[in-house]
Amino acid sequence: MGKFVVKTRKDGEFQFNLKAGNGQVILSSEGYKTKANCLNGVESVKRNAQDDDKFDRKTSTNGKHYFNLKATNGQVIGTSEMYESASGMENGIESVKSNAPNATIEDLD
């Protein structure tokens, strides 16, 4: 089962990572000024992860594939790791869809 890991970054901002059952990070957030906003981001991922239209598939300048998960307002709420292939990226999206809705929250602070 997946889990969201919430932690404080070195710059004092809060961030979450969504980890798959095997411990691999499948989605990372931007920095949030408050923990409450970070936890709102977690809830937004849970709500939006089932909608394929919210996944923005991208290719980086070095040819690797990644995706952003966007909220209803179009704001990016999470970014994936880099994948060597488009099929790997699609597997990552499926992993977010299956892990996010029922993922637990682990607060490291």
C-alpha positions as CSV (number, residue, x, y, z in Angstrom):
1,M,0.0,0.0,0.0
2,G,1.2,3.5,-0.8
3,K,1.9,6.3,1.6
4,F,2.5,10.0,1.6
5,V,5.6,11.0,3.5
6,V,5.5,14.6,4.8
7,K,8.7,16.3,5.8
8,T,10.4,19.6,6.3
9,R,13.0,20.6,3.7
10,K,16.3,22.3,4.6
11,D,14.8,25.7,3.5
12,G,12.0,25.2,6.1
13,E,9.2,24.5,3.6
14,F,7.1,21.4,3.8
15,Q,7.0,18.7,1.1
16,F,5.3,15.4,0.5
17,N,6.4,12.4,-1.5
18,L,4.0,9.7,-2.5
19,K,5.7,6.3,-2.2
20,A,4.5,3.0,-3.8
21,G,4.2,-0.1,-1.6
22,N,7.8,-1.0,-2.6
23,G,9.1,2.4,-1.1
24,Q,9.8,4.0,-4.5
25,V,8.9,7.7,-4.8
26,I,6.3,8.0,-7.5
27,L,5.3,11.7,-7.0
28,S,6.8,14.7,-5.3
29,S,5.3,18.0,-4.3
30,E,6.7,21.5,-4.5
31,G,7.5,23.3,-1.3
32,Y,4.7,24.6,0.9
33,K,5.1,27.4,3.5
34,T,2.8,25.7,6.0
35,K,2.2,22.1,7.0
36,A,-1.6,22.7,6.6
37,N,-1.1,23.7,3.0
38,C,1.1,20.6,2.4
39,L,-1.6,18.4,3.8
40,N,-4.1,20.1,1.6
41,G,-1.8,19.2,-1.3
42,V,-1.9,15.5,-0.2
43,E,-5.7,15.6,-0.2
44,S,-5.7,17.2,-3.7
45,V,-3.6,14.3,-5.0
46,K,-6.0,11.8,-3.5
47,R,-8.9,13.6,-5.2
48,N,-7.3,14.2,-8.6
49,A,-5.3,11.0,-9.1
50,Q,-8.3,9.1,-10.6
51,D,-8.8,11.6,-13.5
52,D,-6.5,10.7,-16.4
53,D,-7.0,14.2,-17.8
54,K,-5.2,15.7,-14.7
55,F,-1.9,14.0,-15.7
56,D,0.2,16.2,-17.9
57,R,2.7,14.0,-19.8
58,K,6.0,15.7,-20.6
59,T,9.4,15.0,-22.2
60,S,12.5,16.7,-20.7
61,T,15.2,18.3,-22.8
62,N,17.4,15.2,-22.3
63,G,14.6,13.0,-23.8
64,K,13.5,11.4,-20.5
65,H,9.8,11.2,-19.7
66,Y,7.9,12.5,-16.7
67,F,4.5,13.8,-15.7
68,N,2.8,16.4,-13.6
69,L,-0.4,15.9,-11.7
70,K,-2.6,19.0,-11.8
71,A,-5.4,20.1,-9.6
72,T,-8.8,21.3,-10.9
73,N,-7.5,24.9,-11.1
74,G,-4.6,23.8,-13.3
75,Q,-1.9,24.2,-10.6
76,V,0.8,21.4,-10.5
77,I,0.4,19.5,-7.2
78,G,3.0,16.8,-7.9
79,T,5.8,15.8,-10.3
80,S,7.1,12.4,-11.1
81,E,10.6,11.1,-11.3
82,M,12.3,10.8,-14.7
83,Y,11.6,7.7,-16.8
84,E,13.7,6.3,-19.6
85,S,10.6,5.4,-21.7
86,A,7.1,6.6,-22.3
87,S,5.8,3.2,-21.2
88,G,7.7,3.5,-17.9
89,M,6.0,6.9,-17.4
90,E,2.6,5.4,-18.0
91,N,3.4,2.7,-15.4
92,G,4.2,5.5,-13.0
93,I,0.9,7.2,-13.7
94,E,-0.9,3.9,-13.1
95,S,1.0,3.5,-9.8
96,V,-0.1,7.0,-8.7
97,K,-3.7,6.2,-9.6
98,S,-3.7,2.9,-7.6
99,N,-1.7,4.1,-4.6
100,A,-2.8,7.7,-4.0
101,P,-6.5,7.3,-3.1
102,N,-6.0,5.1,0.0
103,A,-2.5,6.0,0.9
104,T,-1.7,6.6,4.5
105,I,0.1,9.8,5.7
106,E,3.5,9.5,7.5
107,D,4.5,12.7,9.1
108,L,8.3,12.9,9.7
109,D,8.1,16.1,11.7
